[in-house]
Every structure is written in structure tokens, then in C-alpha cells.
């Protein structure tokens, strides 16, 4: 049996130029990223070694760099770009992300978008 591990990064705070209104395009706004990444942890479990594991610090740094330099209008577009960046690591089987944008609506704590991406499993038939 392959040990499947799920790593979660919770409330990763960053700033992004995100939004459609003129005032939103004038300055970067605080957003929060919640990420869940699943991968086959068999080699990591057996070796107890970071090169065989999923390095969540590298994932966090990658999404922070992308978010800080992005200039998207929609949370959905930012989410798709982040998912593509996360899935560049071939160890990842599935990723889930939620982007929270506090203050987007006057009477709400935040507005969020959630996205899931799965790596396609290619089966070879004899």
C-alpha cells in the first residue's frame, strides 16, 4: 500500500494586486491562501529524508512569489495560476487551494474561491 500524505498550509498571508474596481487596482490587498497537497509519501516514510518528501516551504515560497508579482483581476485566474505552479512538482497527485480576500464585500468577513486540480493518471493497456 502506498502511504498517501496530505500537507496543509493554512492562512498563508500575502498581498496581491487583485480586483476589477479602480480602487482595487491602485494598491496590493491582503489575501490568505489555504493549500492542501496530496502526494505519495512512500519514499519519504522509508527514508525519513526531505529530498523524498514534498518540501512545503518551497511550495509556500513559490506561491508567495507568484502572488506578490501577479496582476490578475479575478480570484479564479489567480487560483488557476497558483494551481499550475503547485502542480509543477511531479510528486503531487492532487492540490486544493482556497483564496480568501478580506474586505471584498462590505458585510462579509471575506470572499473566497476554491479550486481543485488532480494529476491525470495514464494507464497503459497491454
Number of C-alpha atoms within 10 A of each C-alpha: 4 9 12 11 18 17 14 15 15 13 14 14 12 16 17 23 21 24 19 11 9 8 8 15 16 11 12 17 18 15 22 19 23 16 27 15 23 18 20 18 19 16 15 16 14 9 12 11 10 11 10 16 18 22 12 14 9 11 18 15 11 14 19 19 11 15 22 14 12 16 16 18 15 13 19 16 13 19 22 16 16 20 21 12 14 23 18 10 13 10 16 20 19 18 22 18 23 20 22 21 22 16 14 15 10 8 7 9 12 15 14 16 14 16 15 15 17 13 12 8 7 6 6 5 4 3
